[in-house]
């Protein structure tokens, strides 16, 4: 809601910048989408590596707190 109000304020003060931002936002979102997907994949791989590293401690009866 606050973002929308800031956009409306920008629209009143400087409408060309607001219109350009409205047009460029989906384009920038599409450009950044592969990086977001890569970040999700890297986070999953790191979680898997962490689980494999802590597996012996869990098998031997560790406390489970990391």
C-alpha positions in Angstrom: 0.0 0.0 0.0 2.8 2.4 0.8 4.5 1.6 -2.5 1.3 2.5 -4.3 1.0 5.8 -2.5 4.7 6.6 -3.3 3.9 5.8 -7.0 0.9 8.1 -6.9 3.0 10.9 -5.4 5.6 10.3 -8.1 2.9 10.4 -10.7 1.7 13.7 -9.5 5.1 15.3 -9.1 6.9 13.9 -12.2 4.6 11.8 -14.4 7.1 11.0 -17.1 9.4 9.2 -14.6 6.4 7.3 -13.2 5.3 6.1 -16.6 8.8 5.1 -17.6 9.1 3.2 -14.3 5.8 1.5 -14.9 7.0 0.4 -18.3 10.5 -0.7 -17.3 9.4 -2.6 -14.1 8.2 -5.8 -15.9 11.2 -5.8 -18.2 13.7 -5.5 -15.3 11.7 -8.3 -13.5 12.1 -10.6 -16.5 15.8 -9.8 -16.8 16.4 -10.6 -13.1 14.3 -13.8 -13.1 17.1 -16.2 -14.1 19.3 -14.8 -11.3 16.5 -15.4 -8.8 16.1 -19.0 -10.1 19.8 -19.6 -9.9 19.8 -18.3 -6.3 17.1 -20.8 -5.4 19.1 -23.6 -7.0 22.3 -22.6 -5.2 20.5 -22.4 -1.9 19.1 -25.9 -2.4 22.6 -27.3 -3.2 24.1 -25.6 -0.2 21.4 -27.1 2.0 22.1 -30.5 0.6 25.9 -30.1 1.3 25.1 -29.0 4.8 22.9 -32.0 5.4 25.5 -34.3 4.1 28.2 -32.8 6.3 26.1 -33.0 9.4 24.7 -36.5 8.6 27.4 -38.4 10.6 26.7 -36.4 13.7 23.0 -36.9 13.4 23.4 -40.7 12.9 25.7 -40.9 16.0 23.1 -39.0 18.1 24.0 -35.4 18.0 21.7 -32.8 19.5 20.3 -31.7 16.2 21.1 -28.0 16.8 23.2 -26.3 14.2 
